[in-house]
Amino acid sequence: MRILIAEDDPVSRRLLQAALVKWGYDVIVTTNGKEAWEALQQPGAPSLLVLDWLMPETDGVEVCRQARETPALKSAYIILLTSRGSKEDIVQGLQAGADDYVTKPFDHGELRARVQVGARVVQLQSALADRVKELEEAIANVKQLQGLLPICSYCKKIRDDGNYWHRVES
């Protein structure tokens, strides 16, 4: 699974990247919100994001808001990783569209568990989207079959919606 990191502090960025790579994730690293947003506009953009709140140009909360307003990114799982840890900050971050919130300095075990939850949610959403697509195709096939006329090949009569049989000539 691919994860996008947006972190302006080089030490935090390197620690976060090393941990995620060690846990087996493919990581895309950006240094600010603007770079993160540009990476999210690319085809095949990651669907799990770890964003710092306080970054130059565009902060993590603004990236959350933009992602939630973009149809292709509505289902992205967003974790805010920040030094801002008051209850008001947590509420503000979650209301902006974050799915989870981790304060710095982060505990590796906690972050790993939260990333695993995010990965599981993303995988479930993807499986659900695939299933919905299959069901939509099945419904289209059923509608096509319903359009066929029921004809008796023996007596050459057509059945109407009221389940009555009529001669083909009529």
Secondary structure, DSSP 8 states (H G I E B T S, - for coil): -EEEEE-S-HHHHHHHHHHHHHTT-EEEEESSHHHHHHHHTSTT--SEEEE-SS-SSS-HHHHHHHHHHSGGGTT-EEEEEES--SHHHHHHHHHTT-SEEEESS--HHHHHHHHHHHHHHHHHHHHHHHHHHHHHHHHHHHHHHHTS--EETTTTEEE-TTS-EEETT-
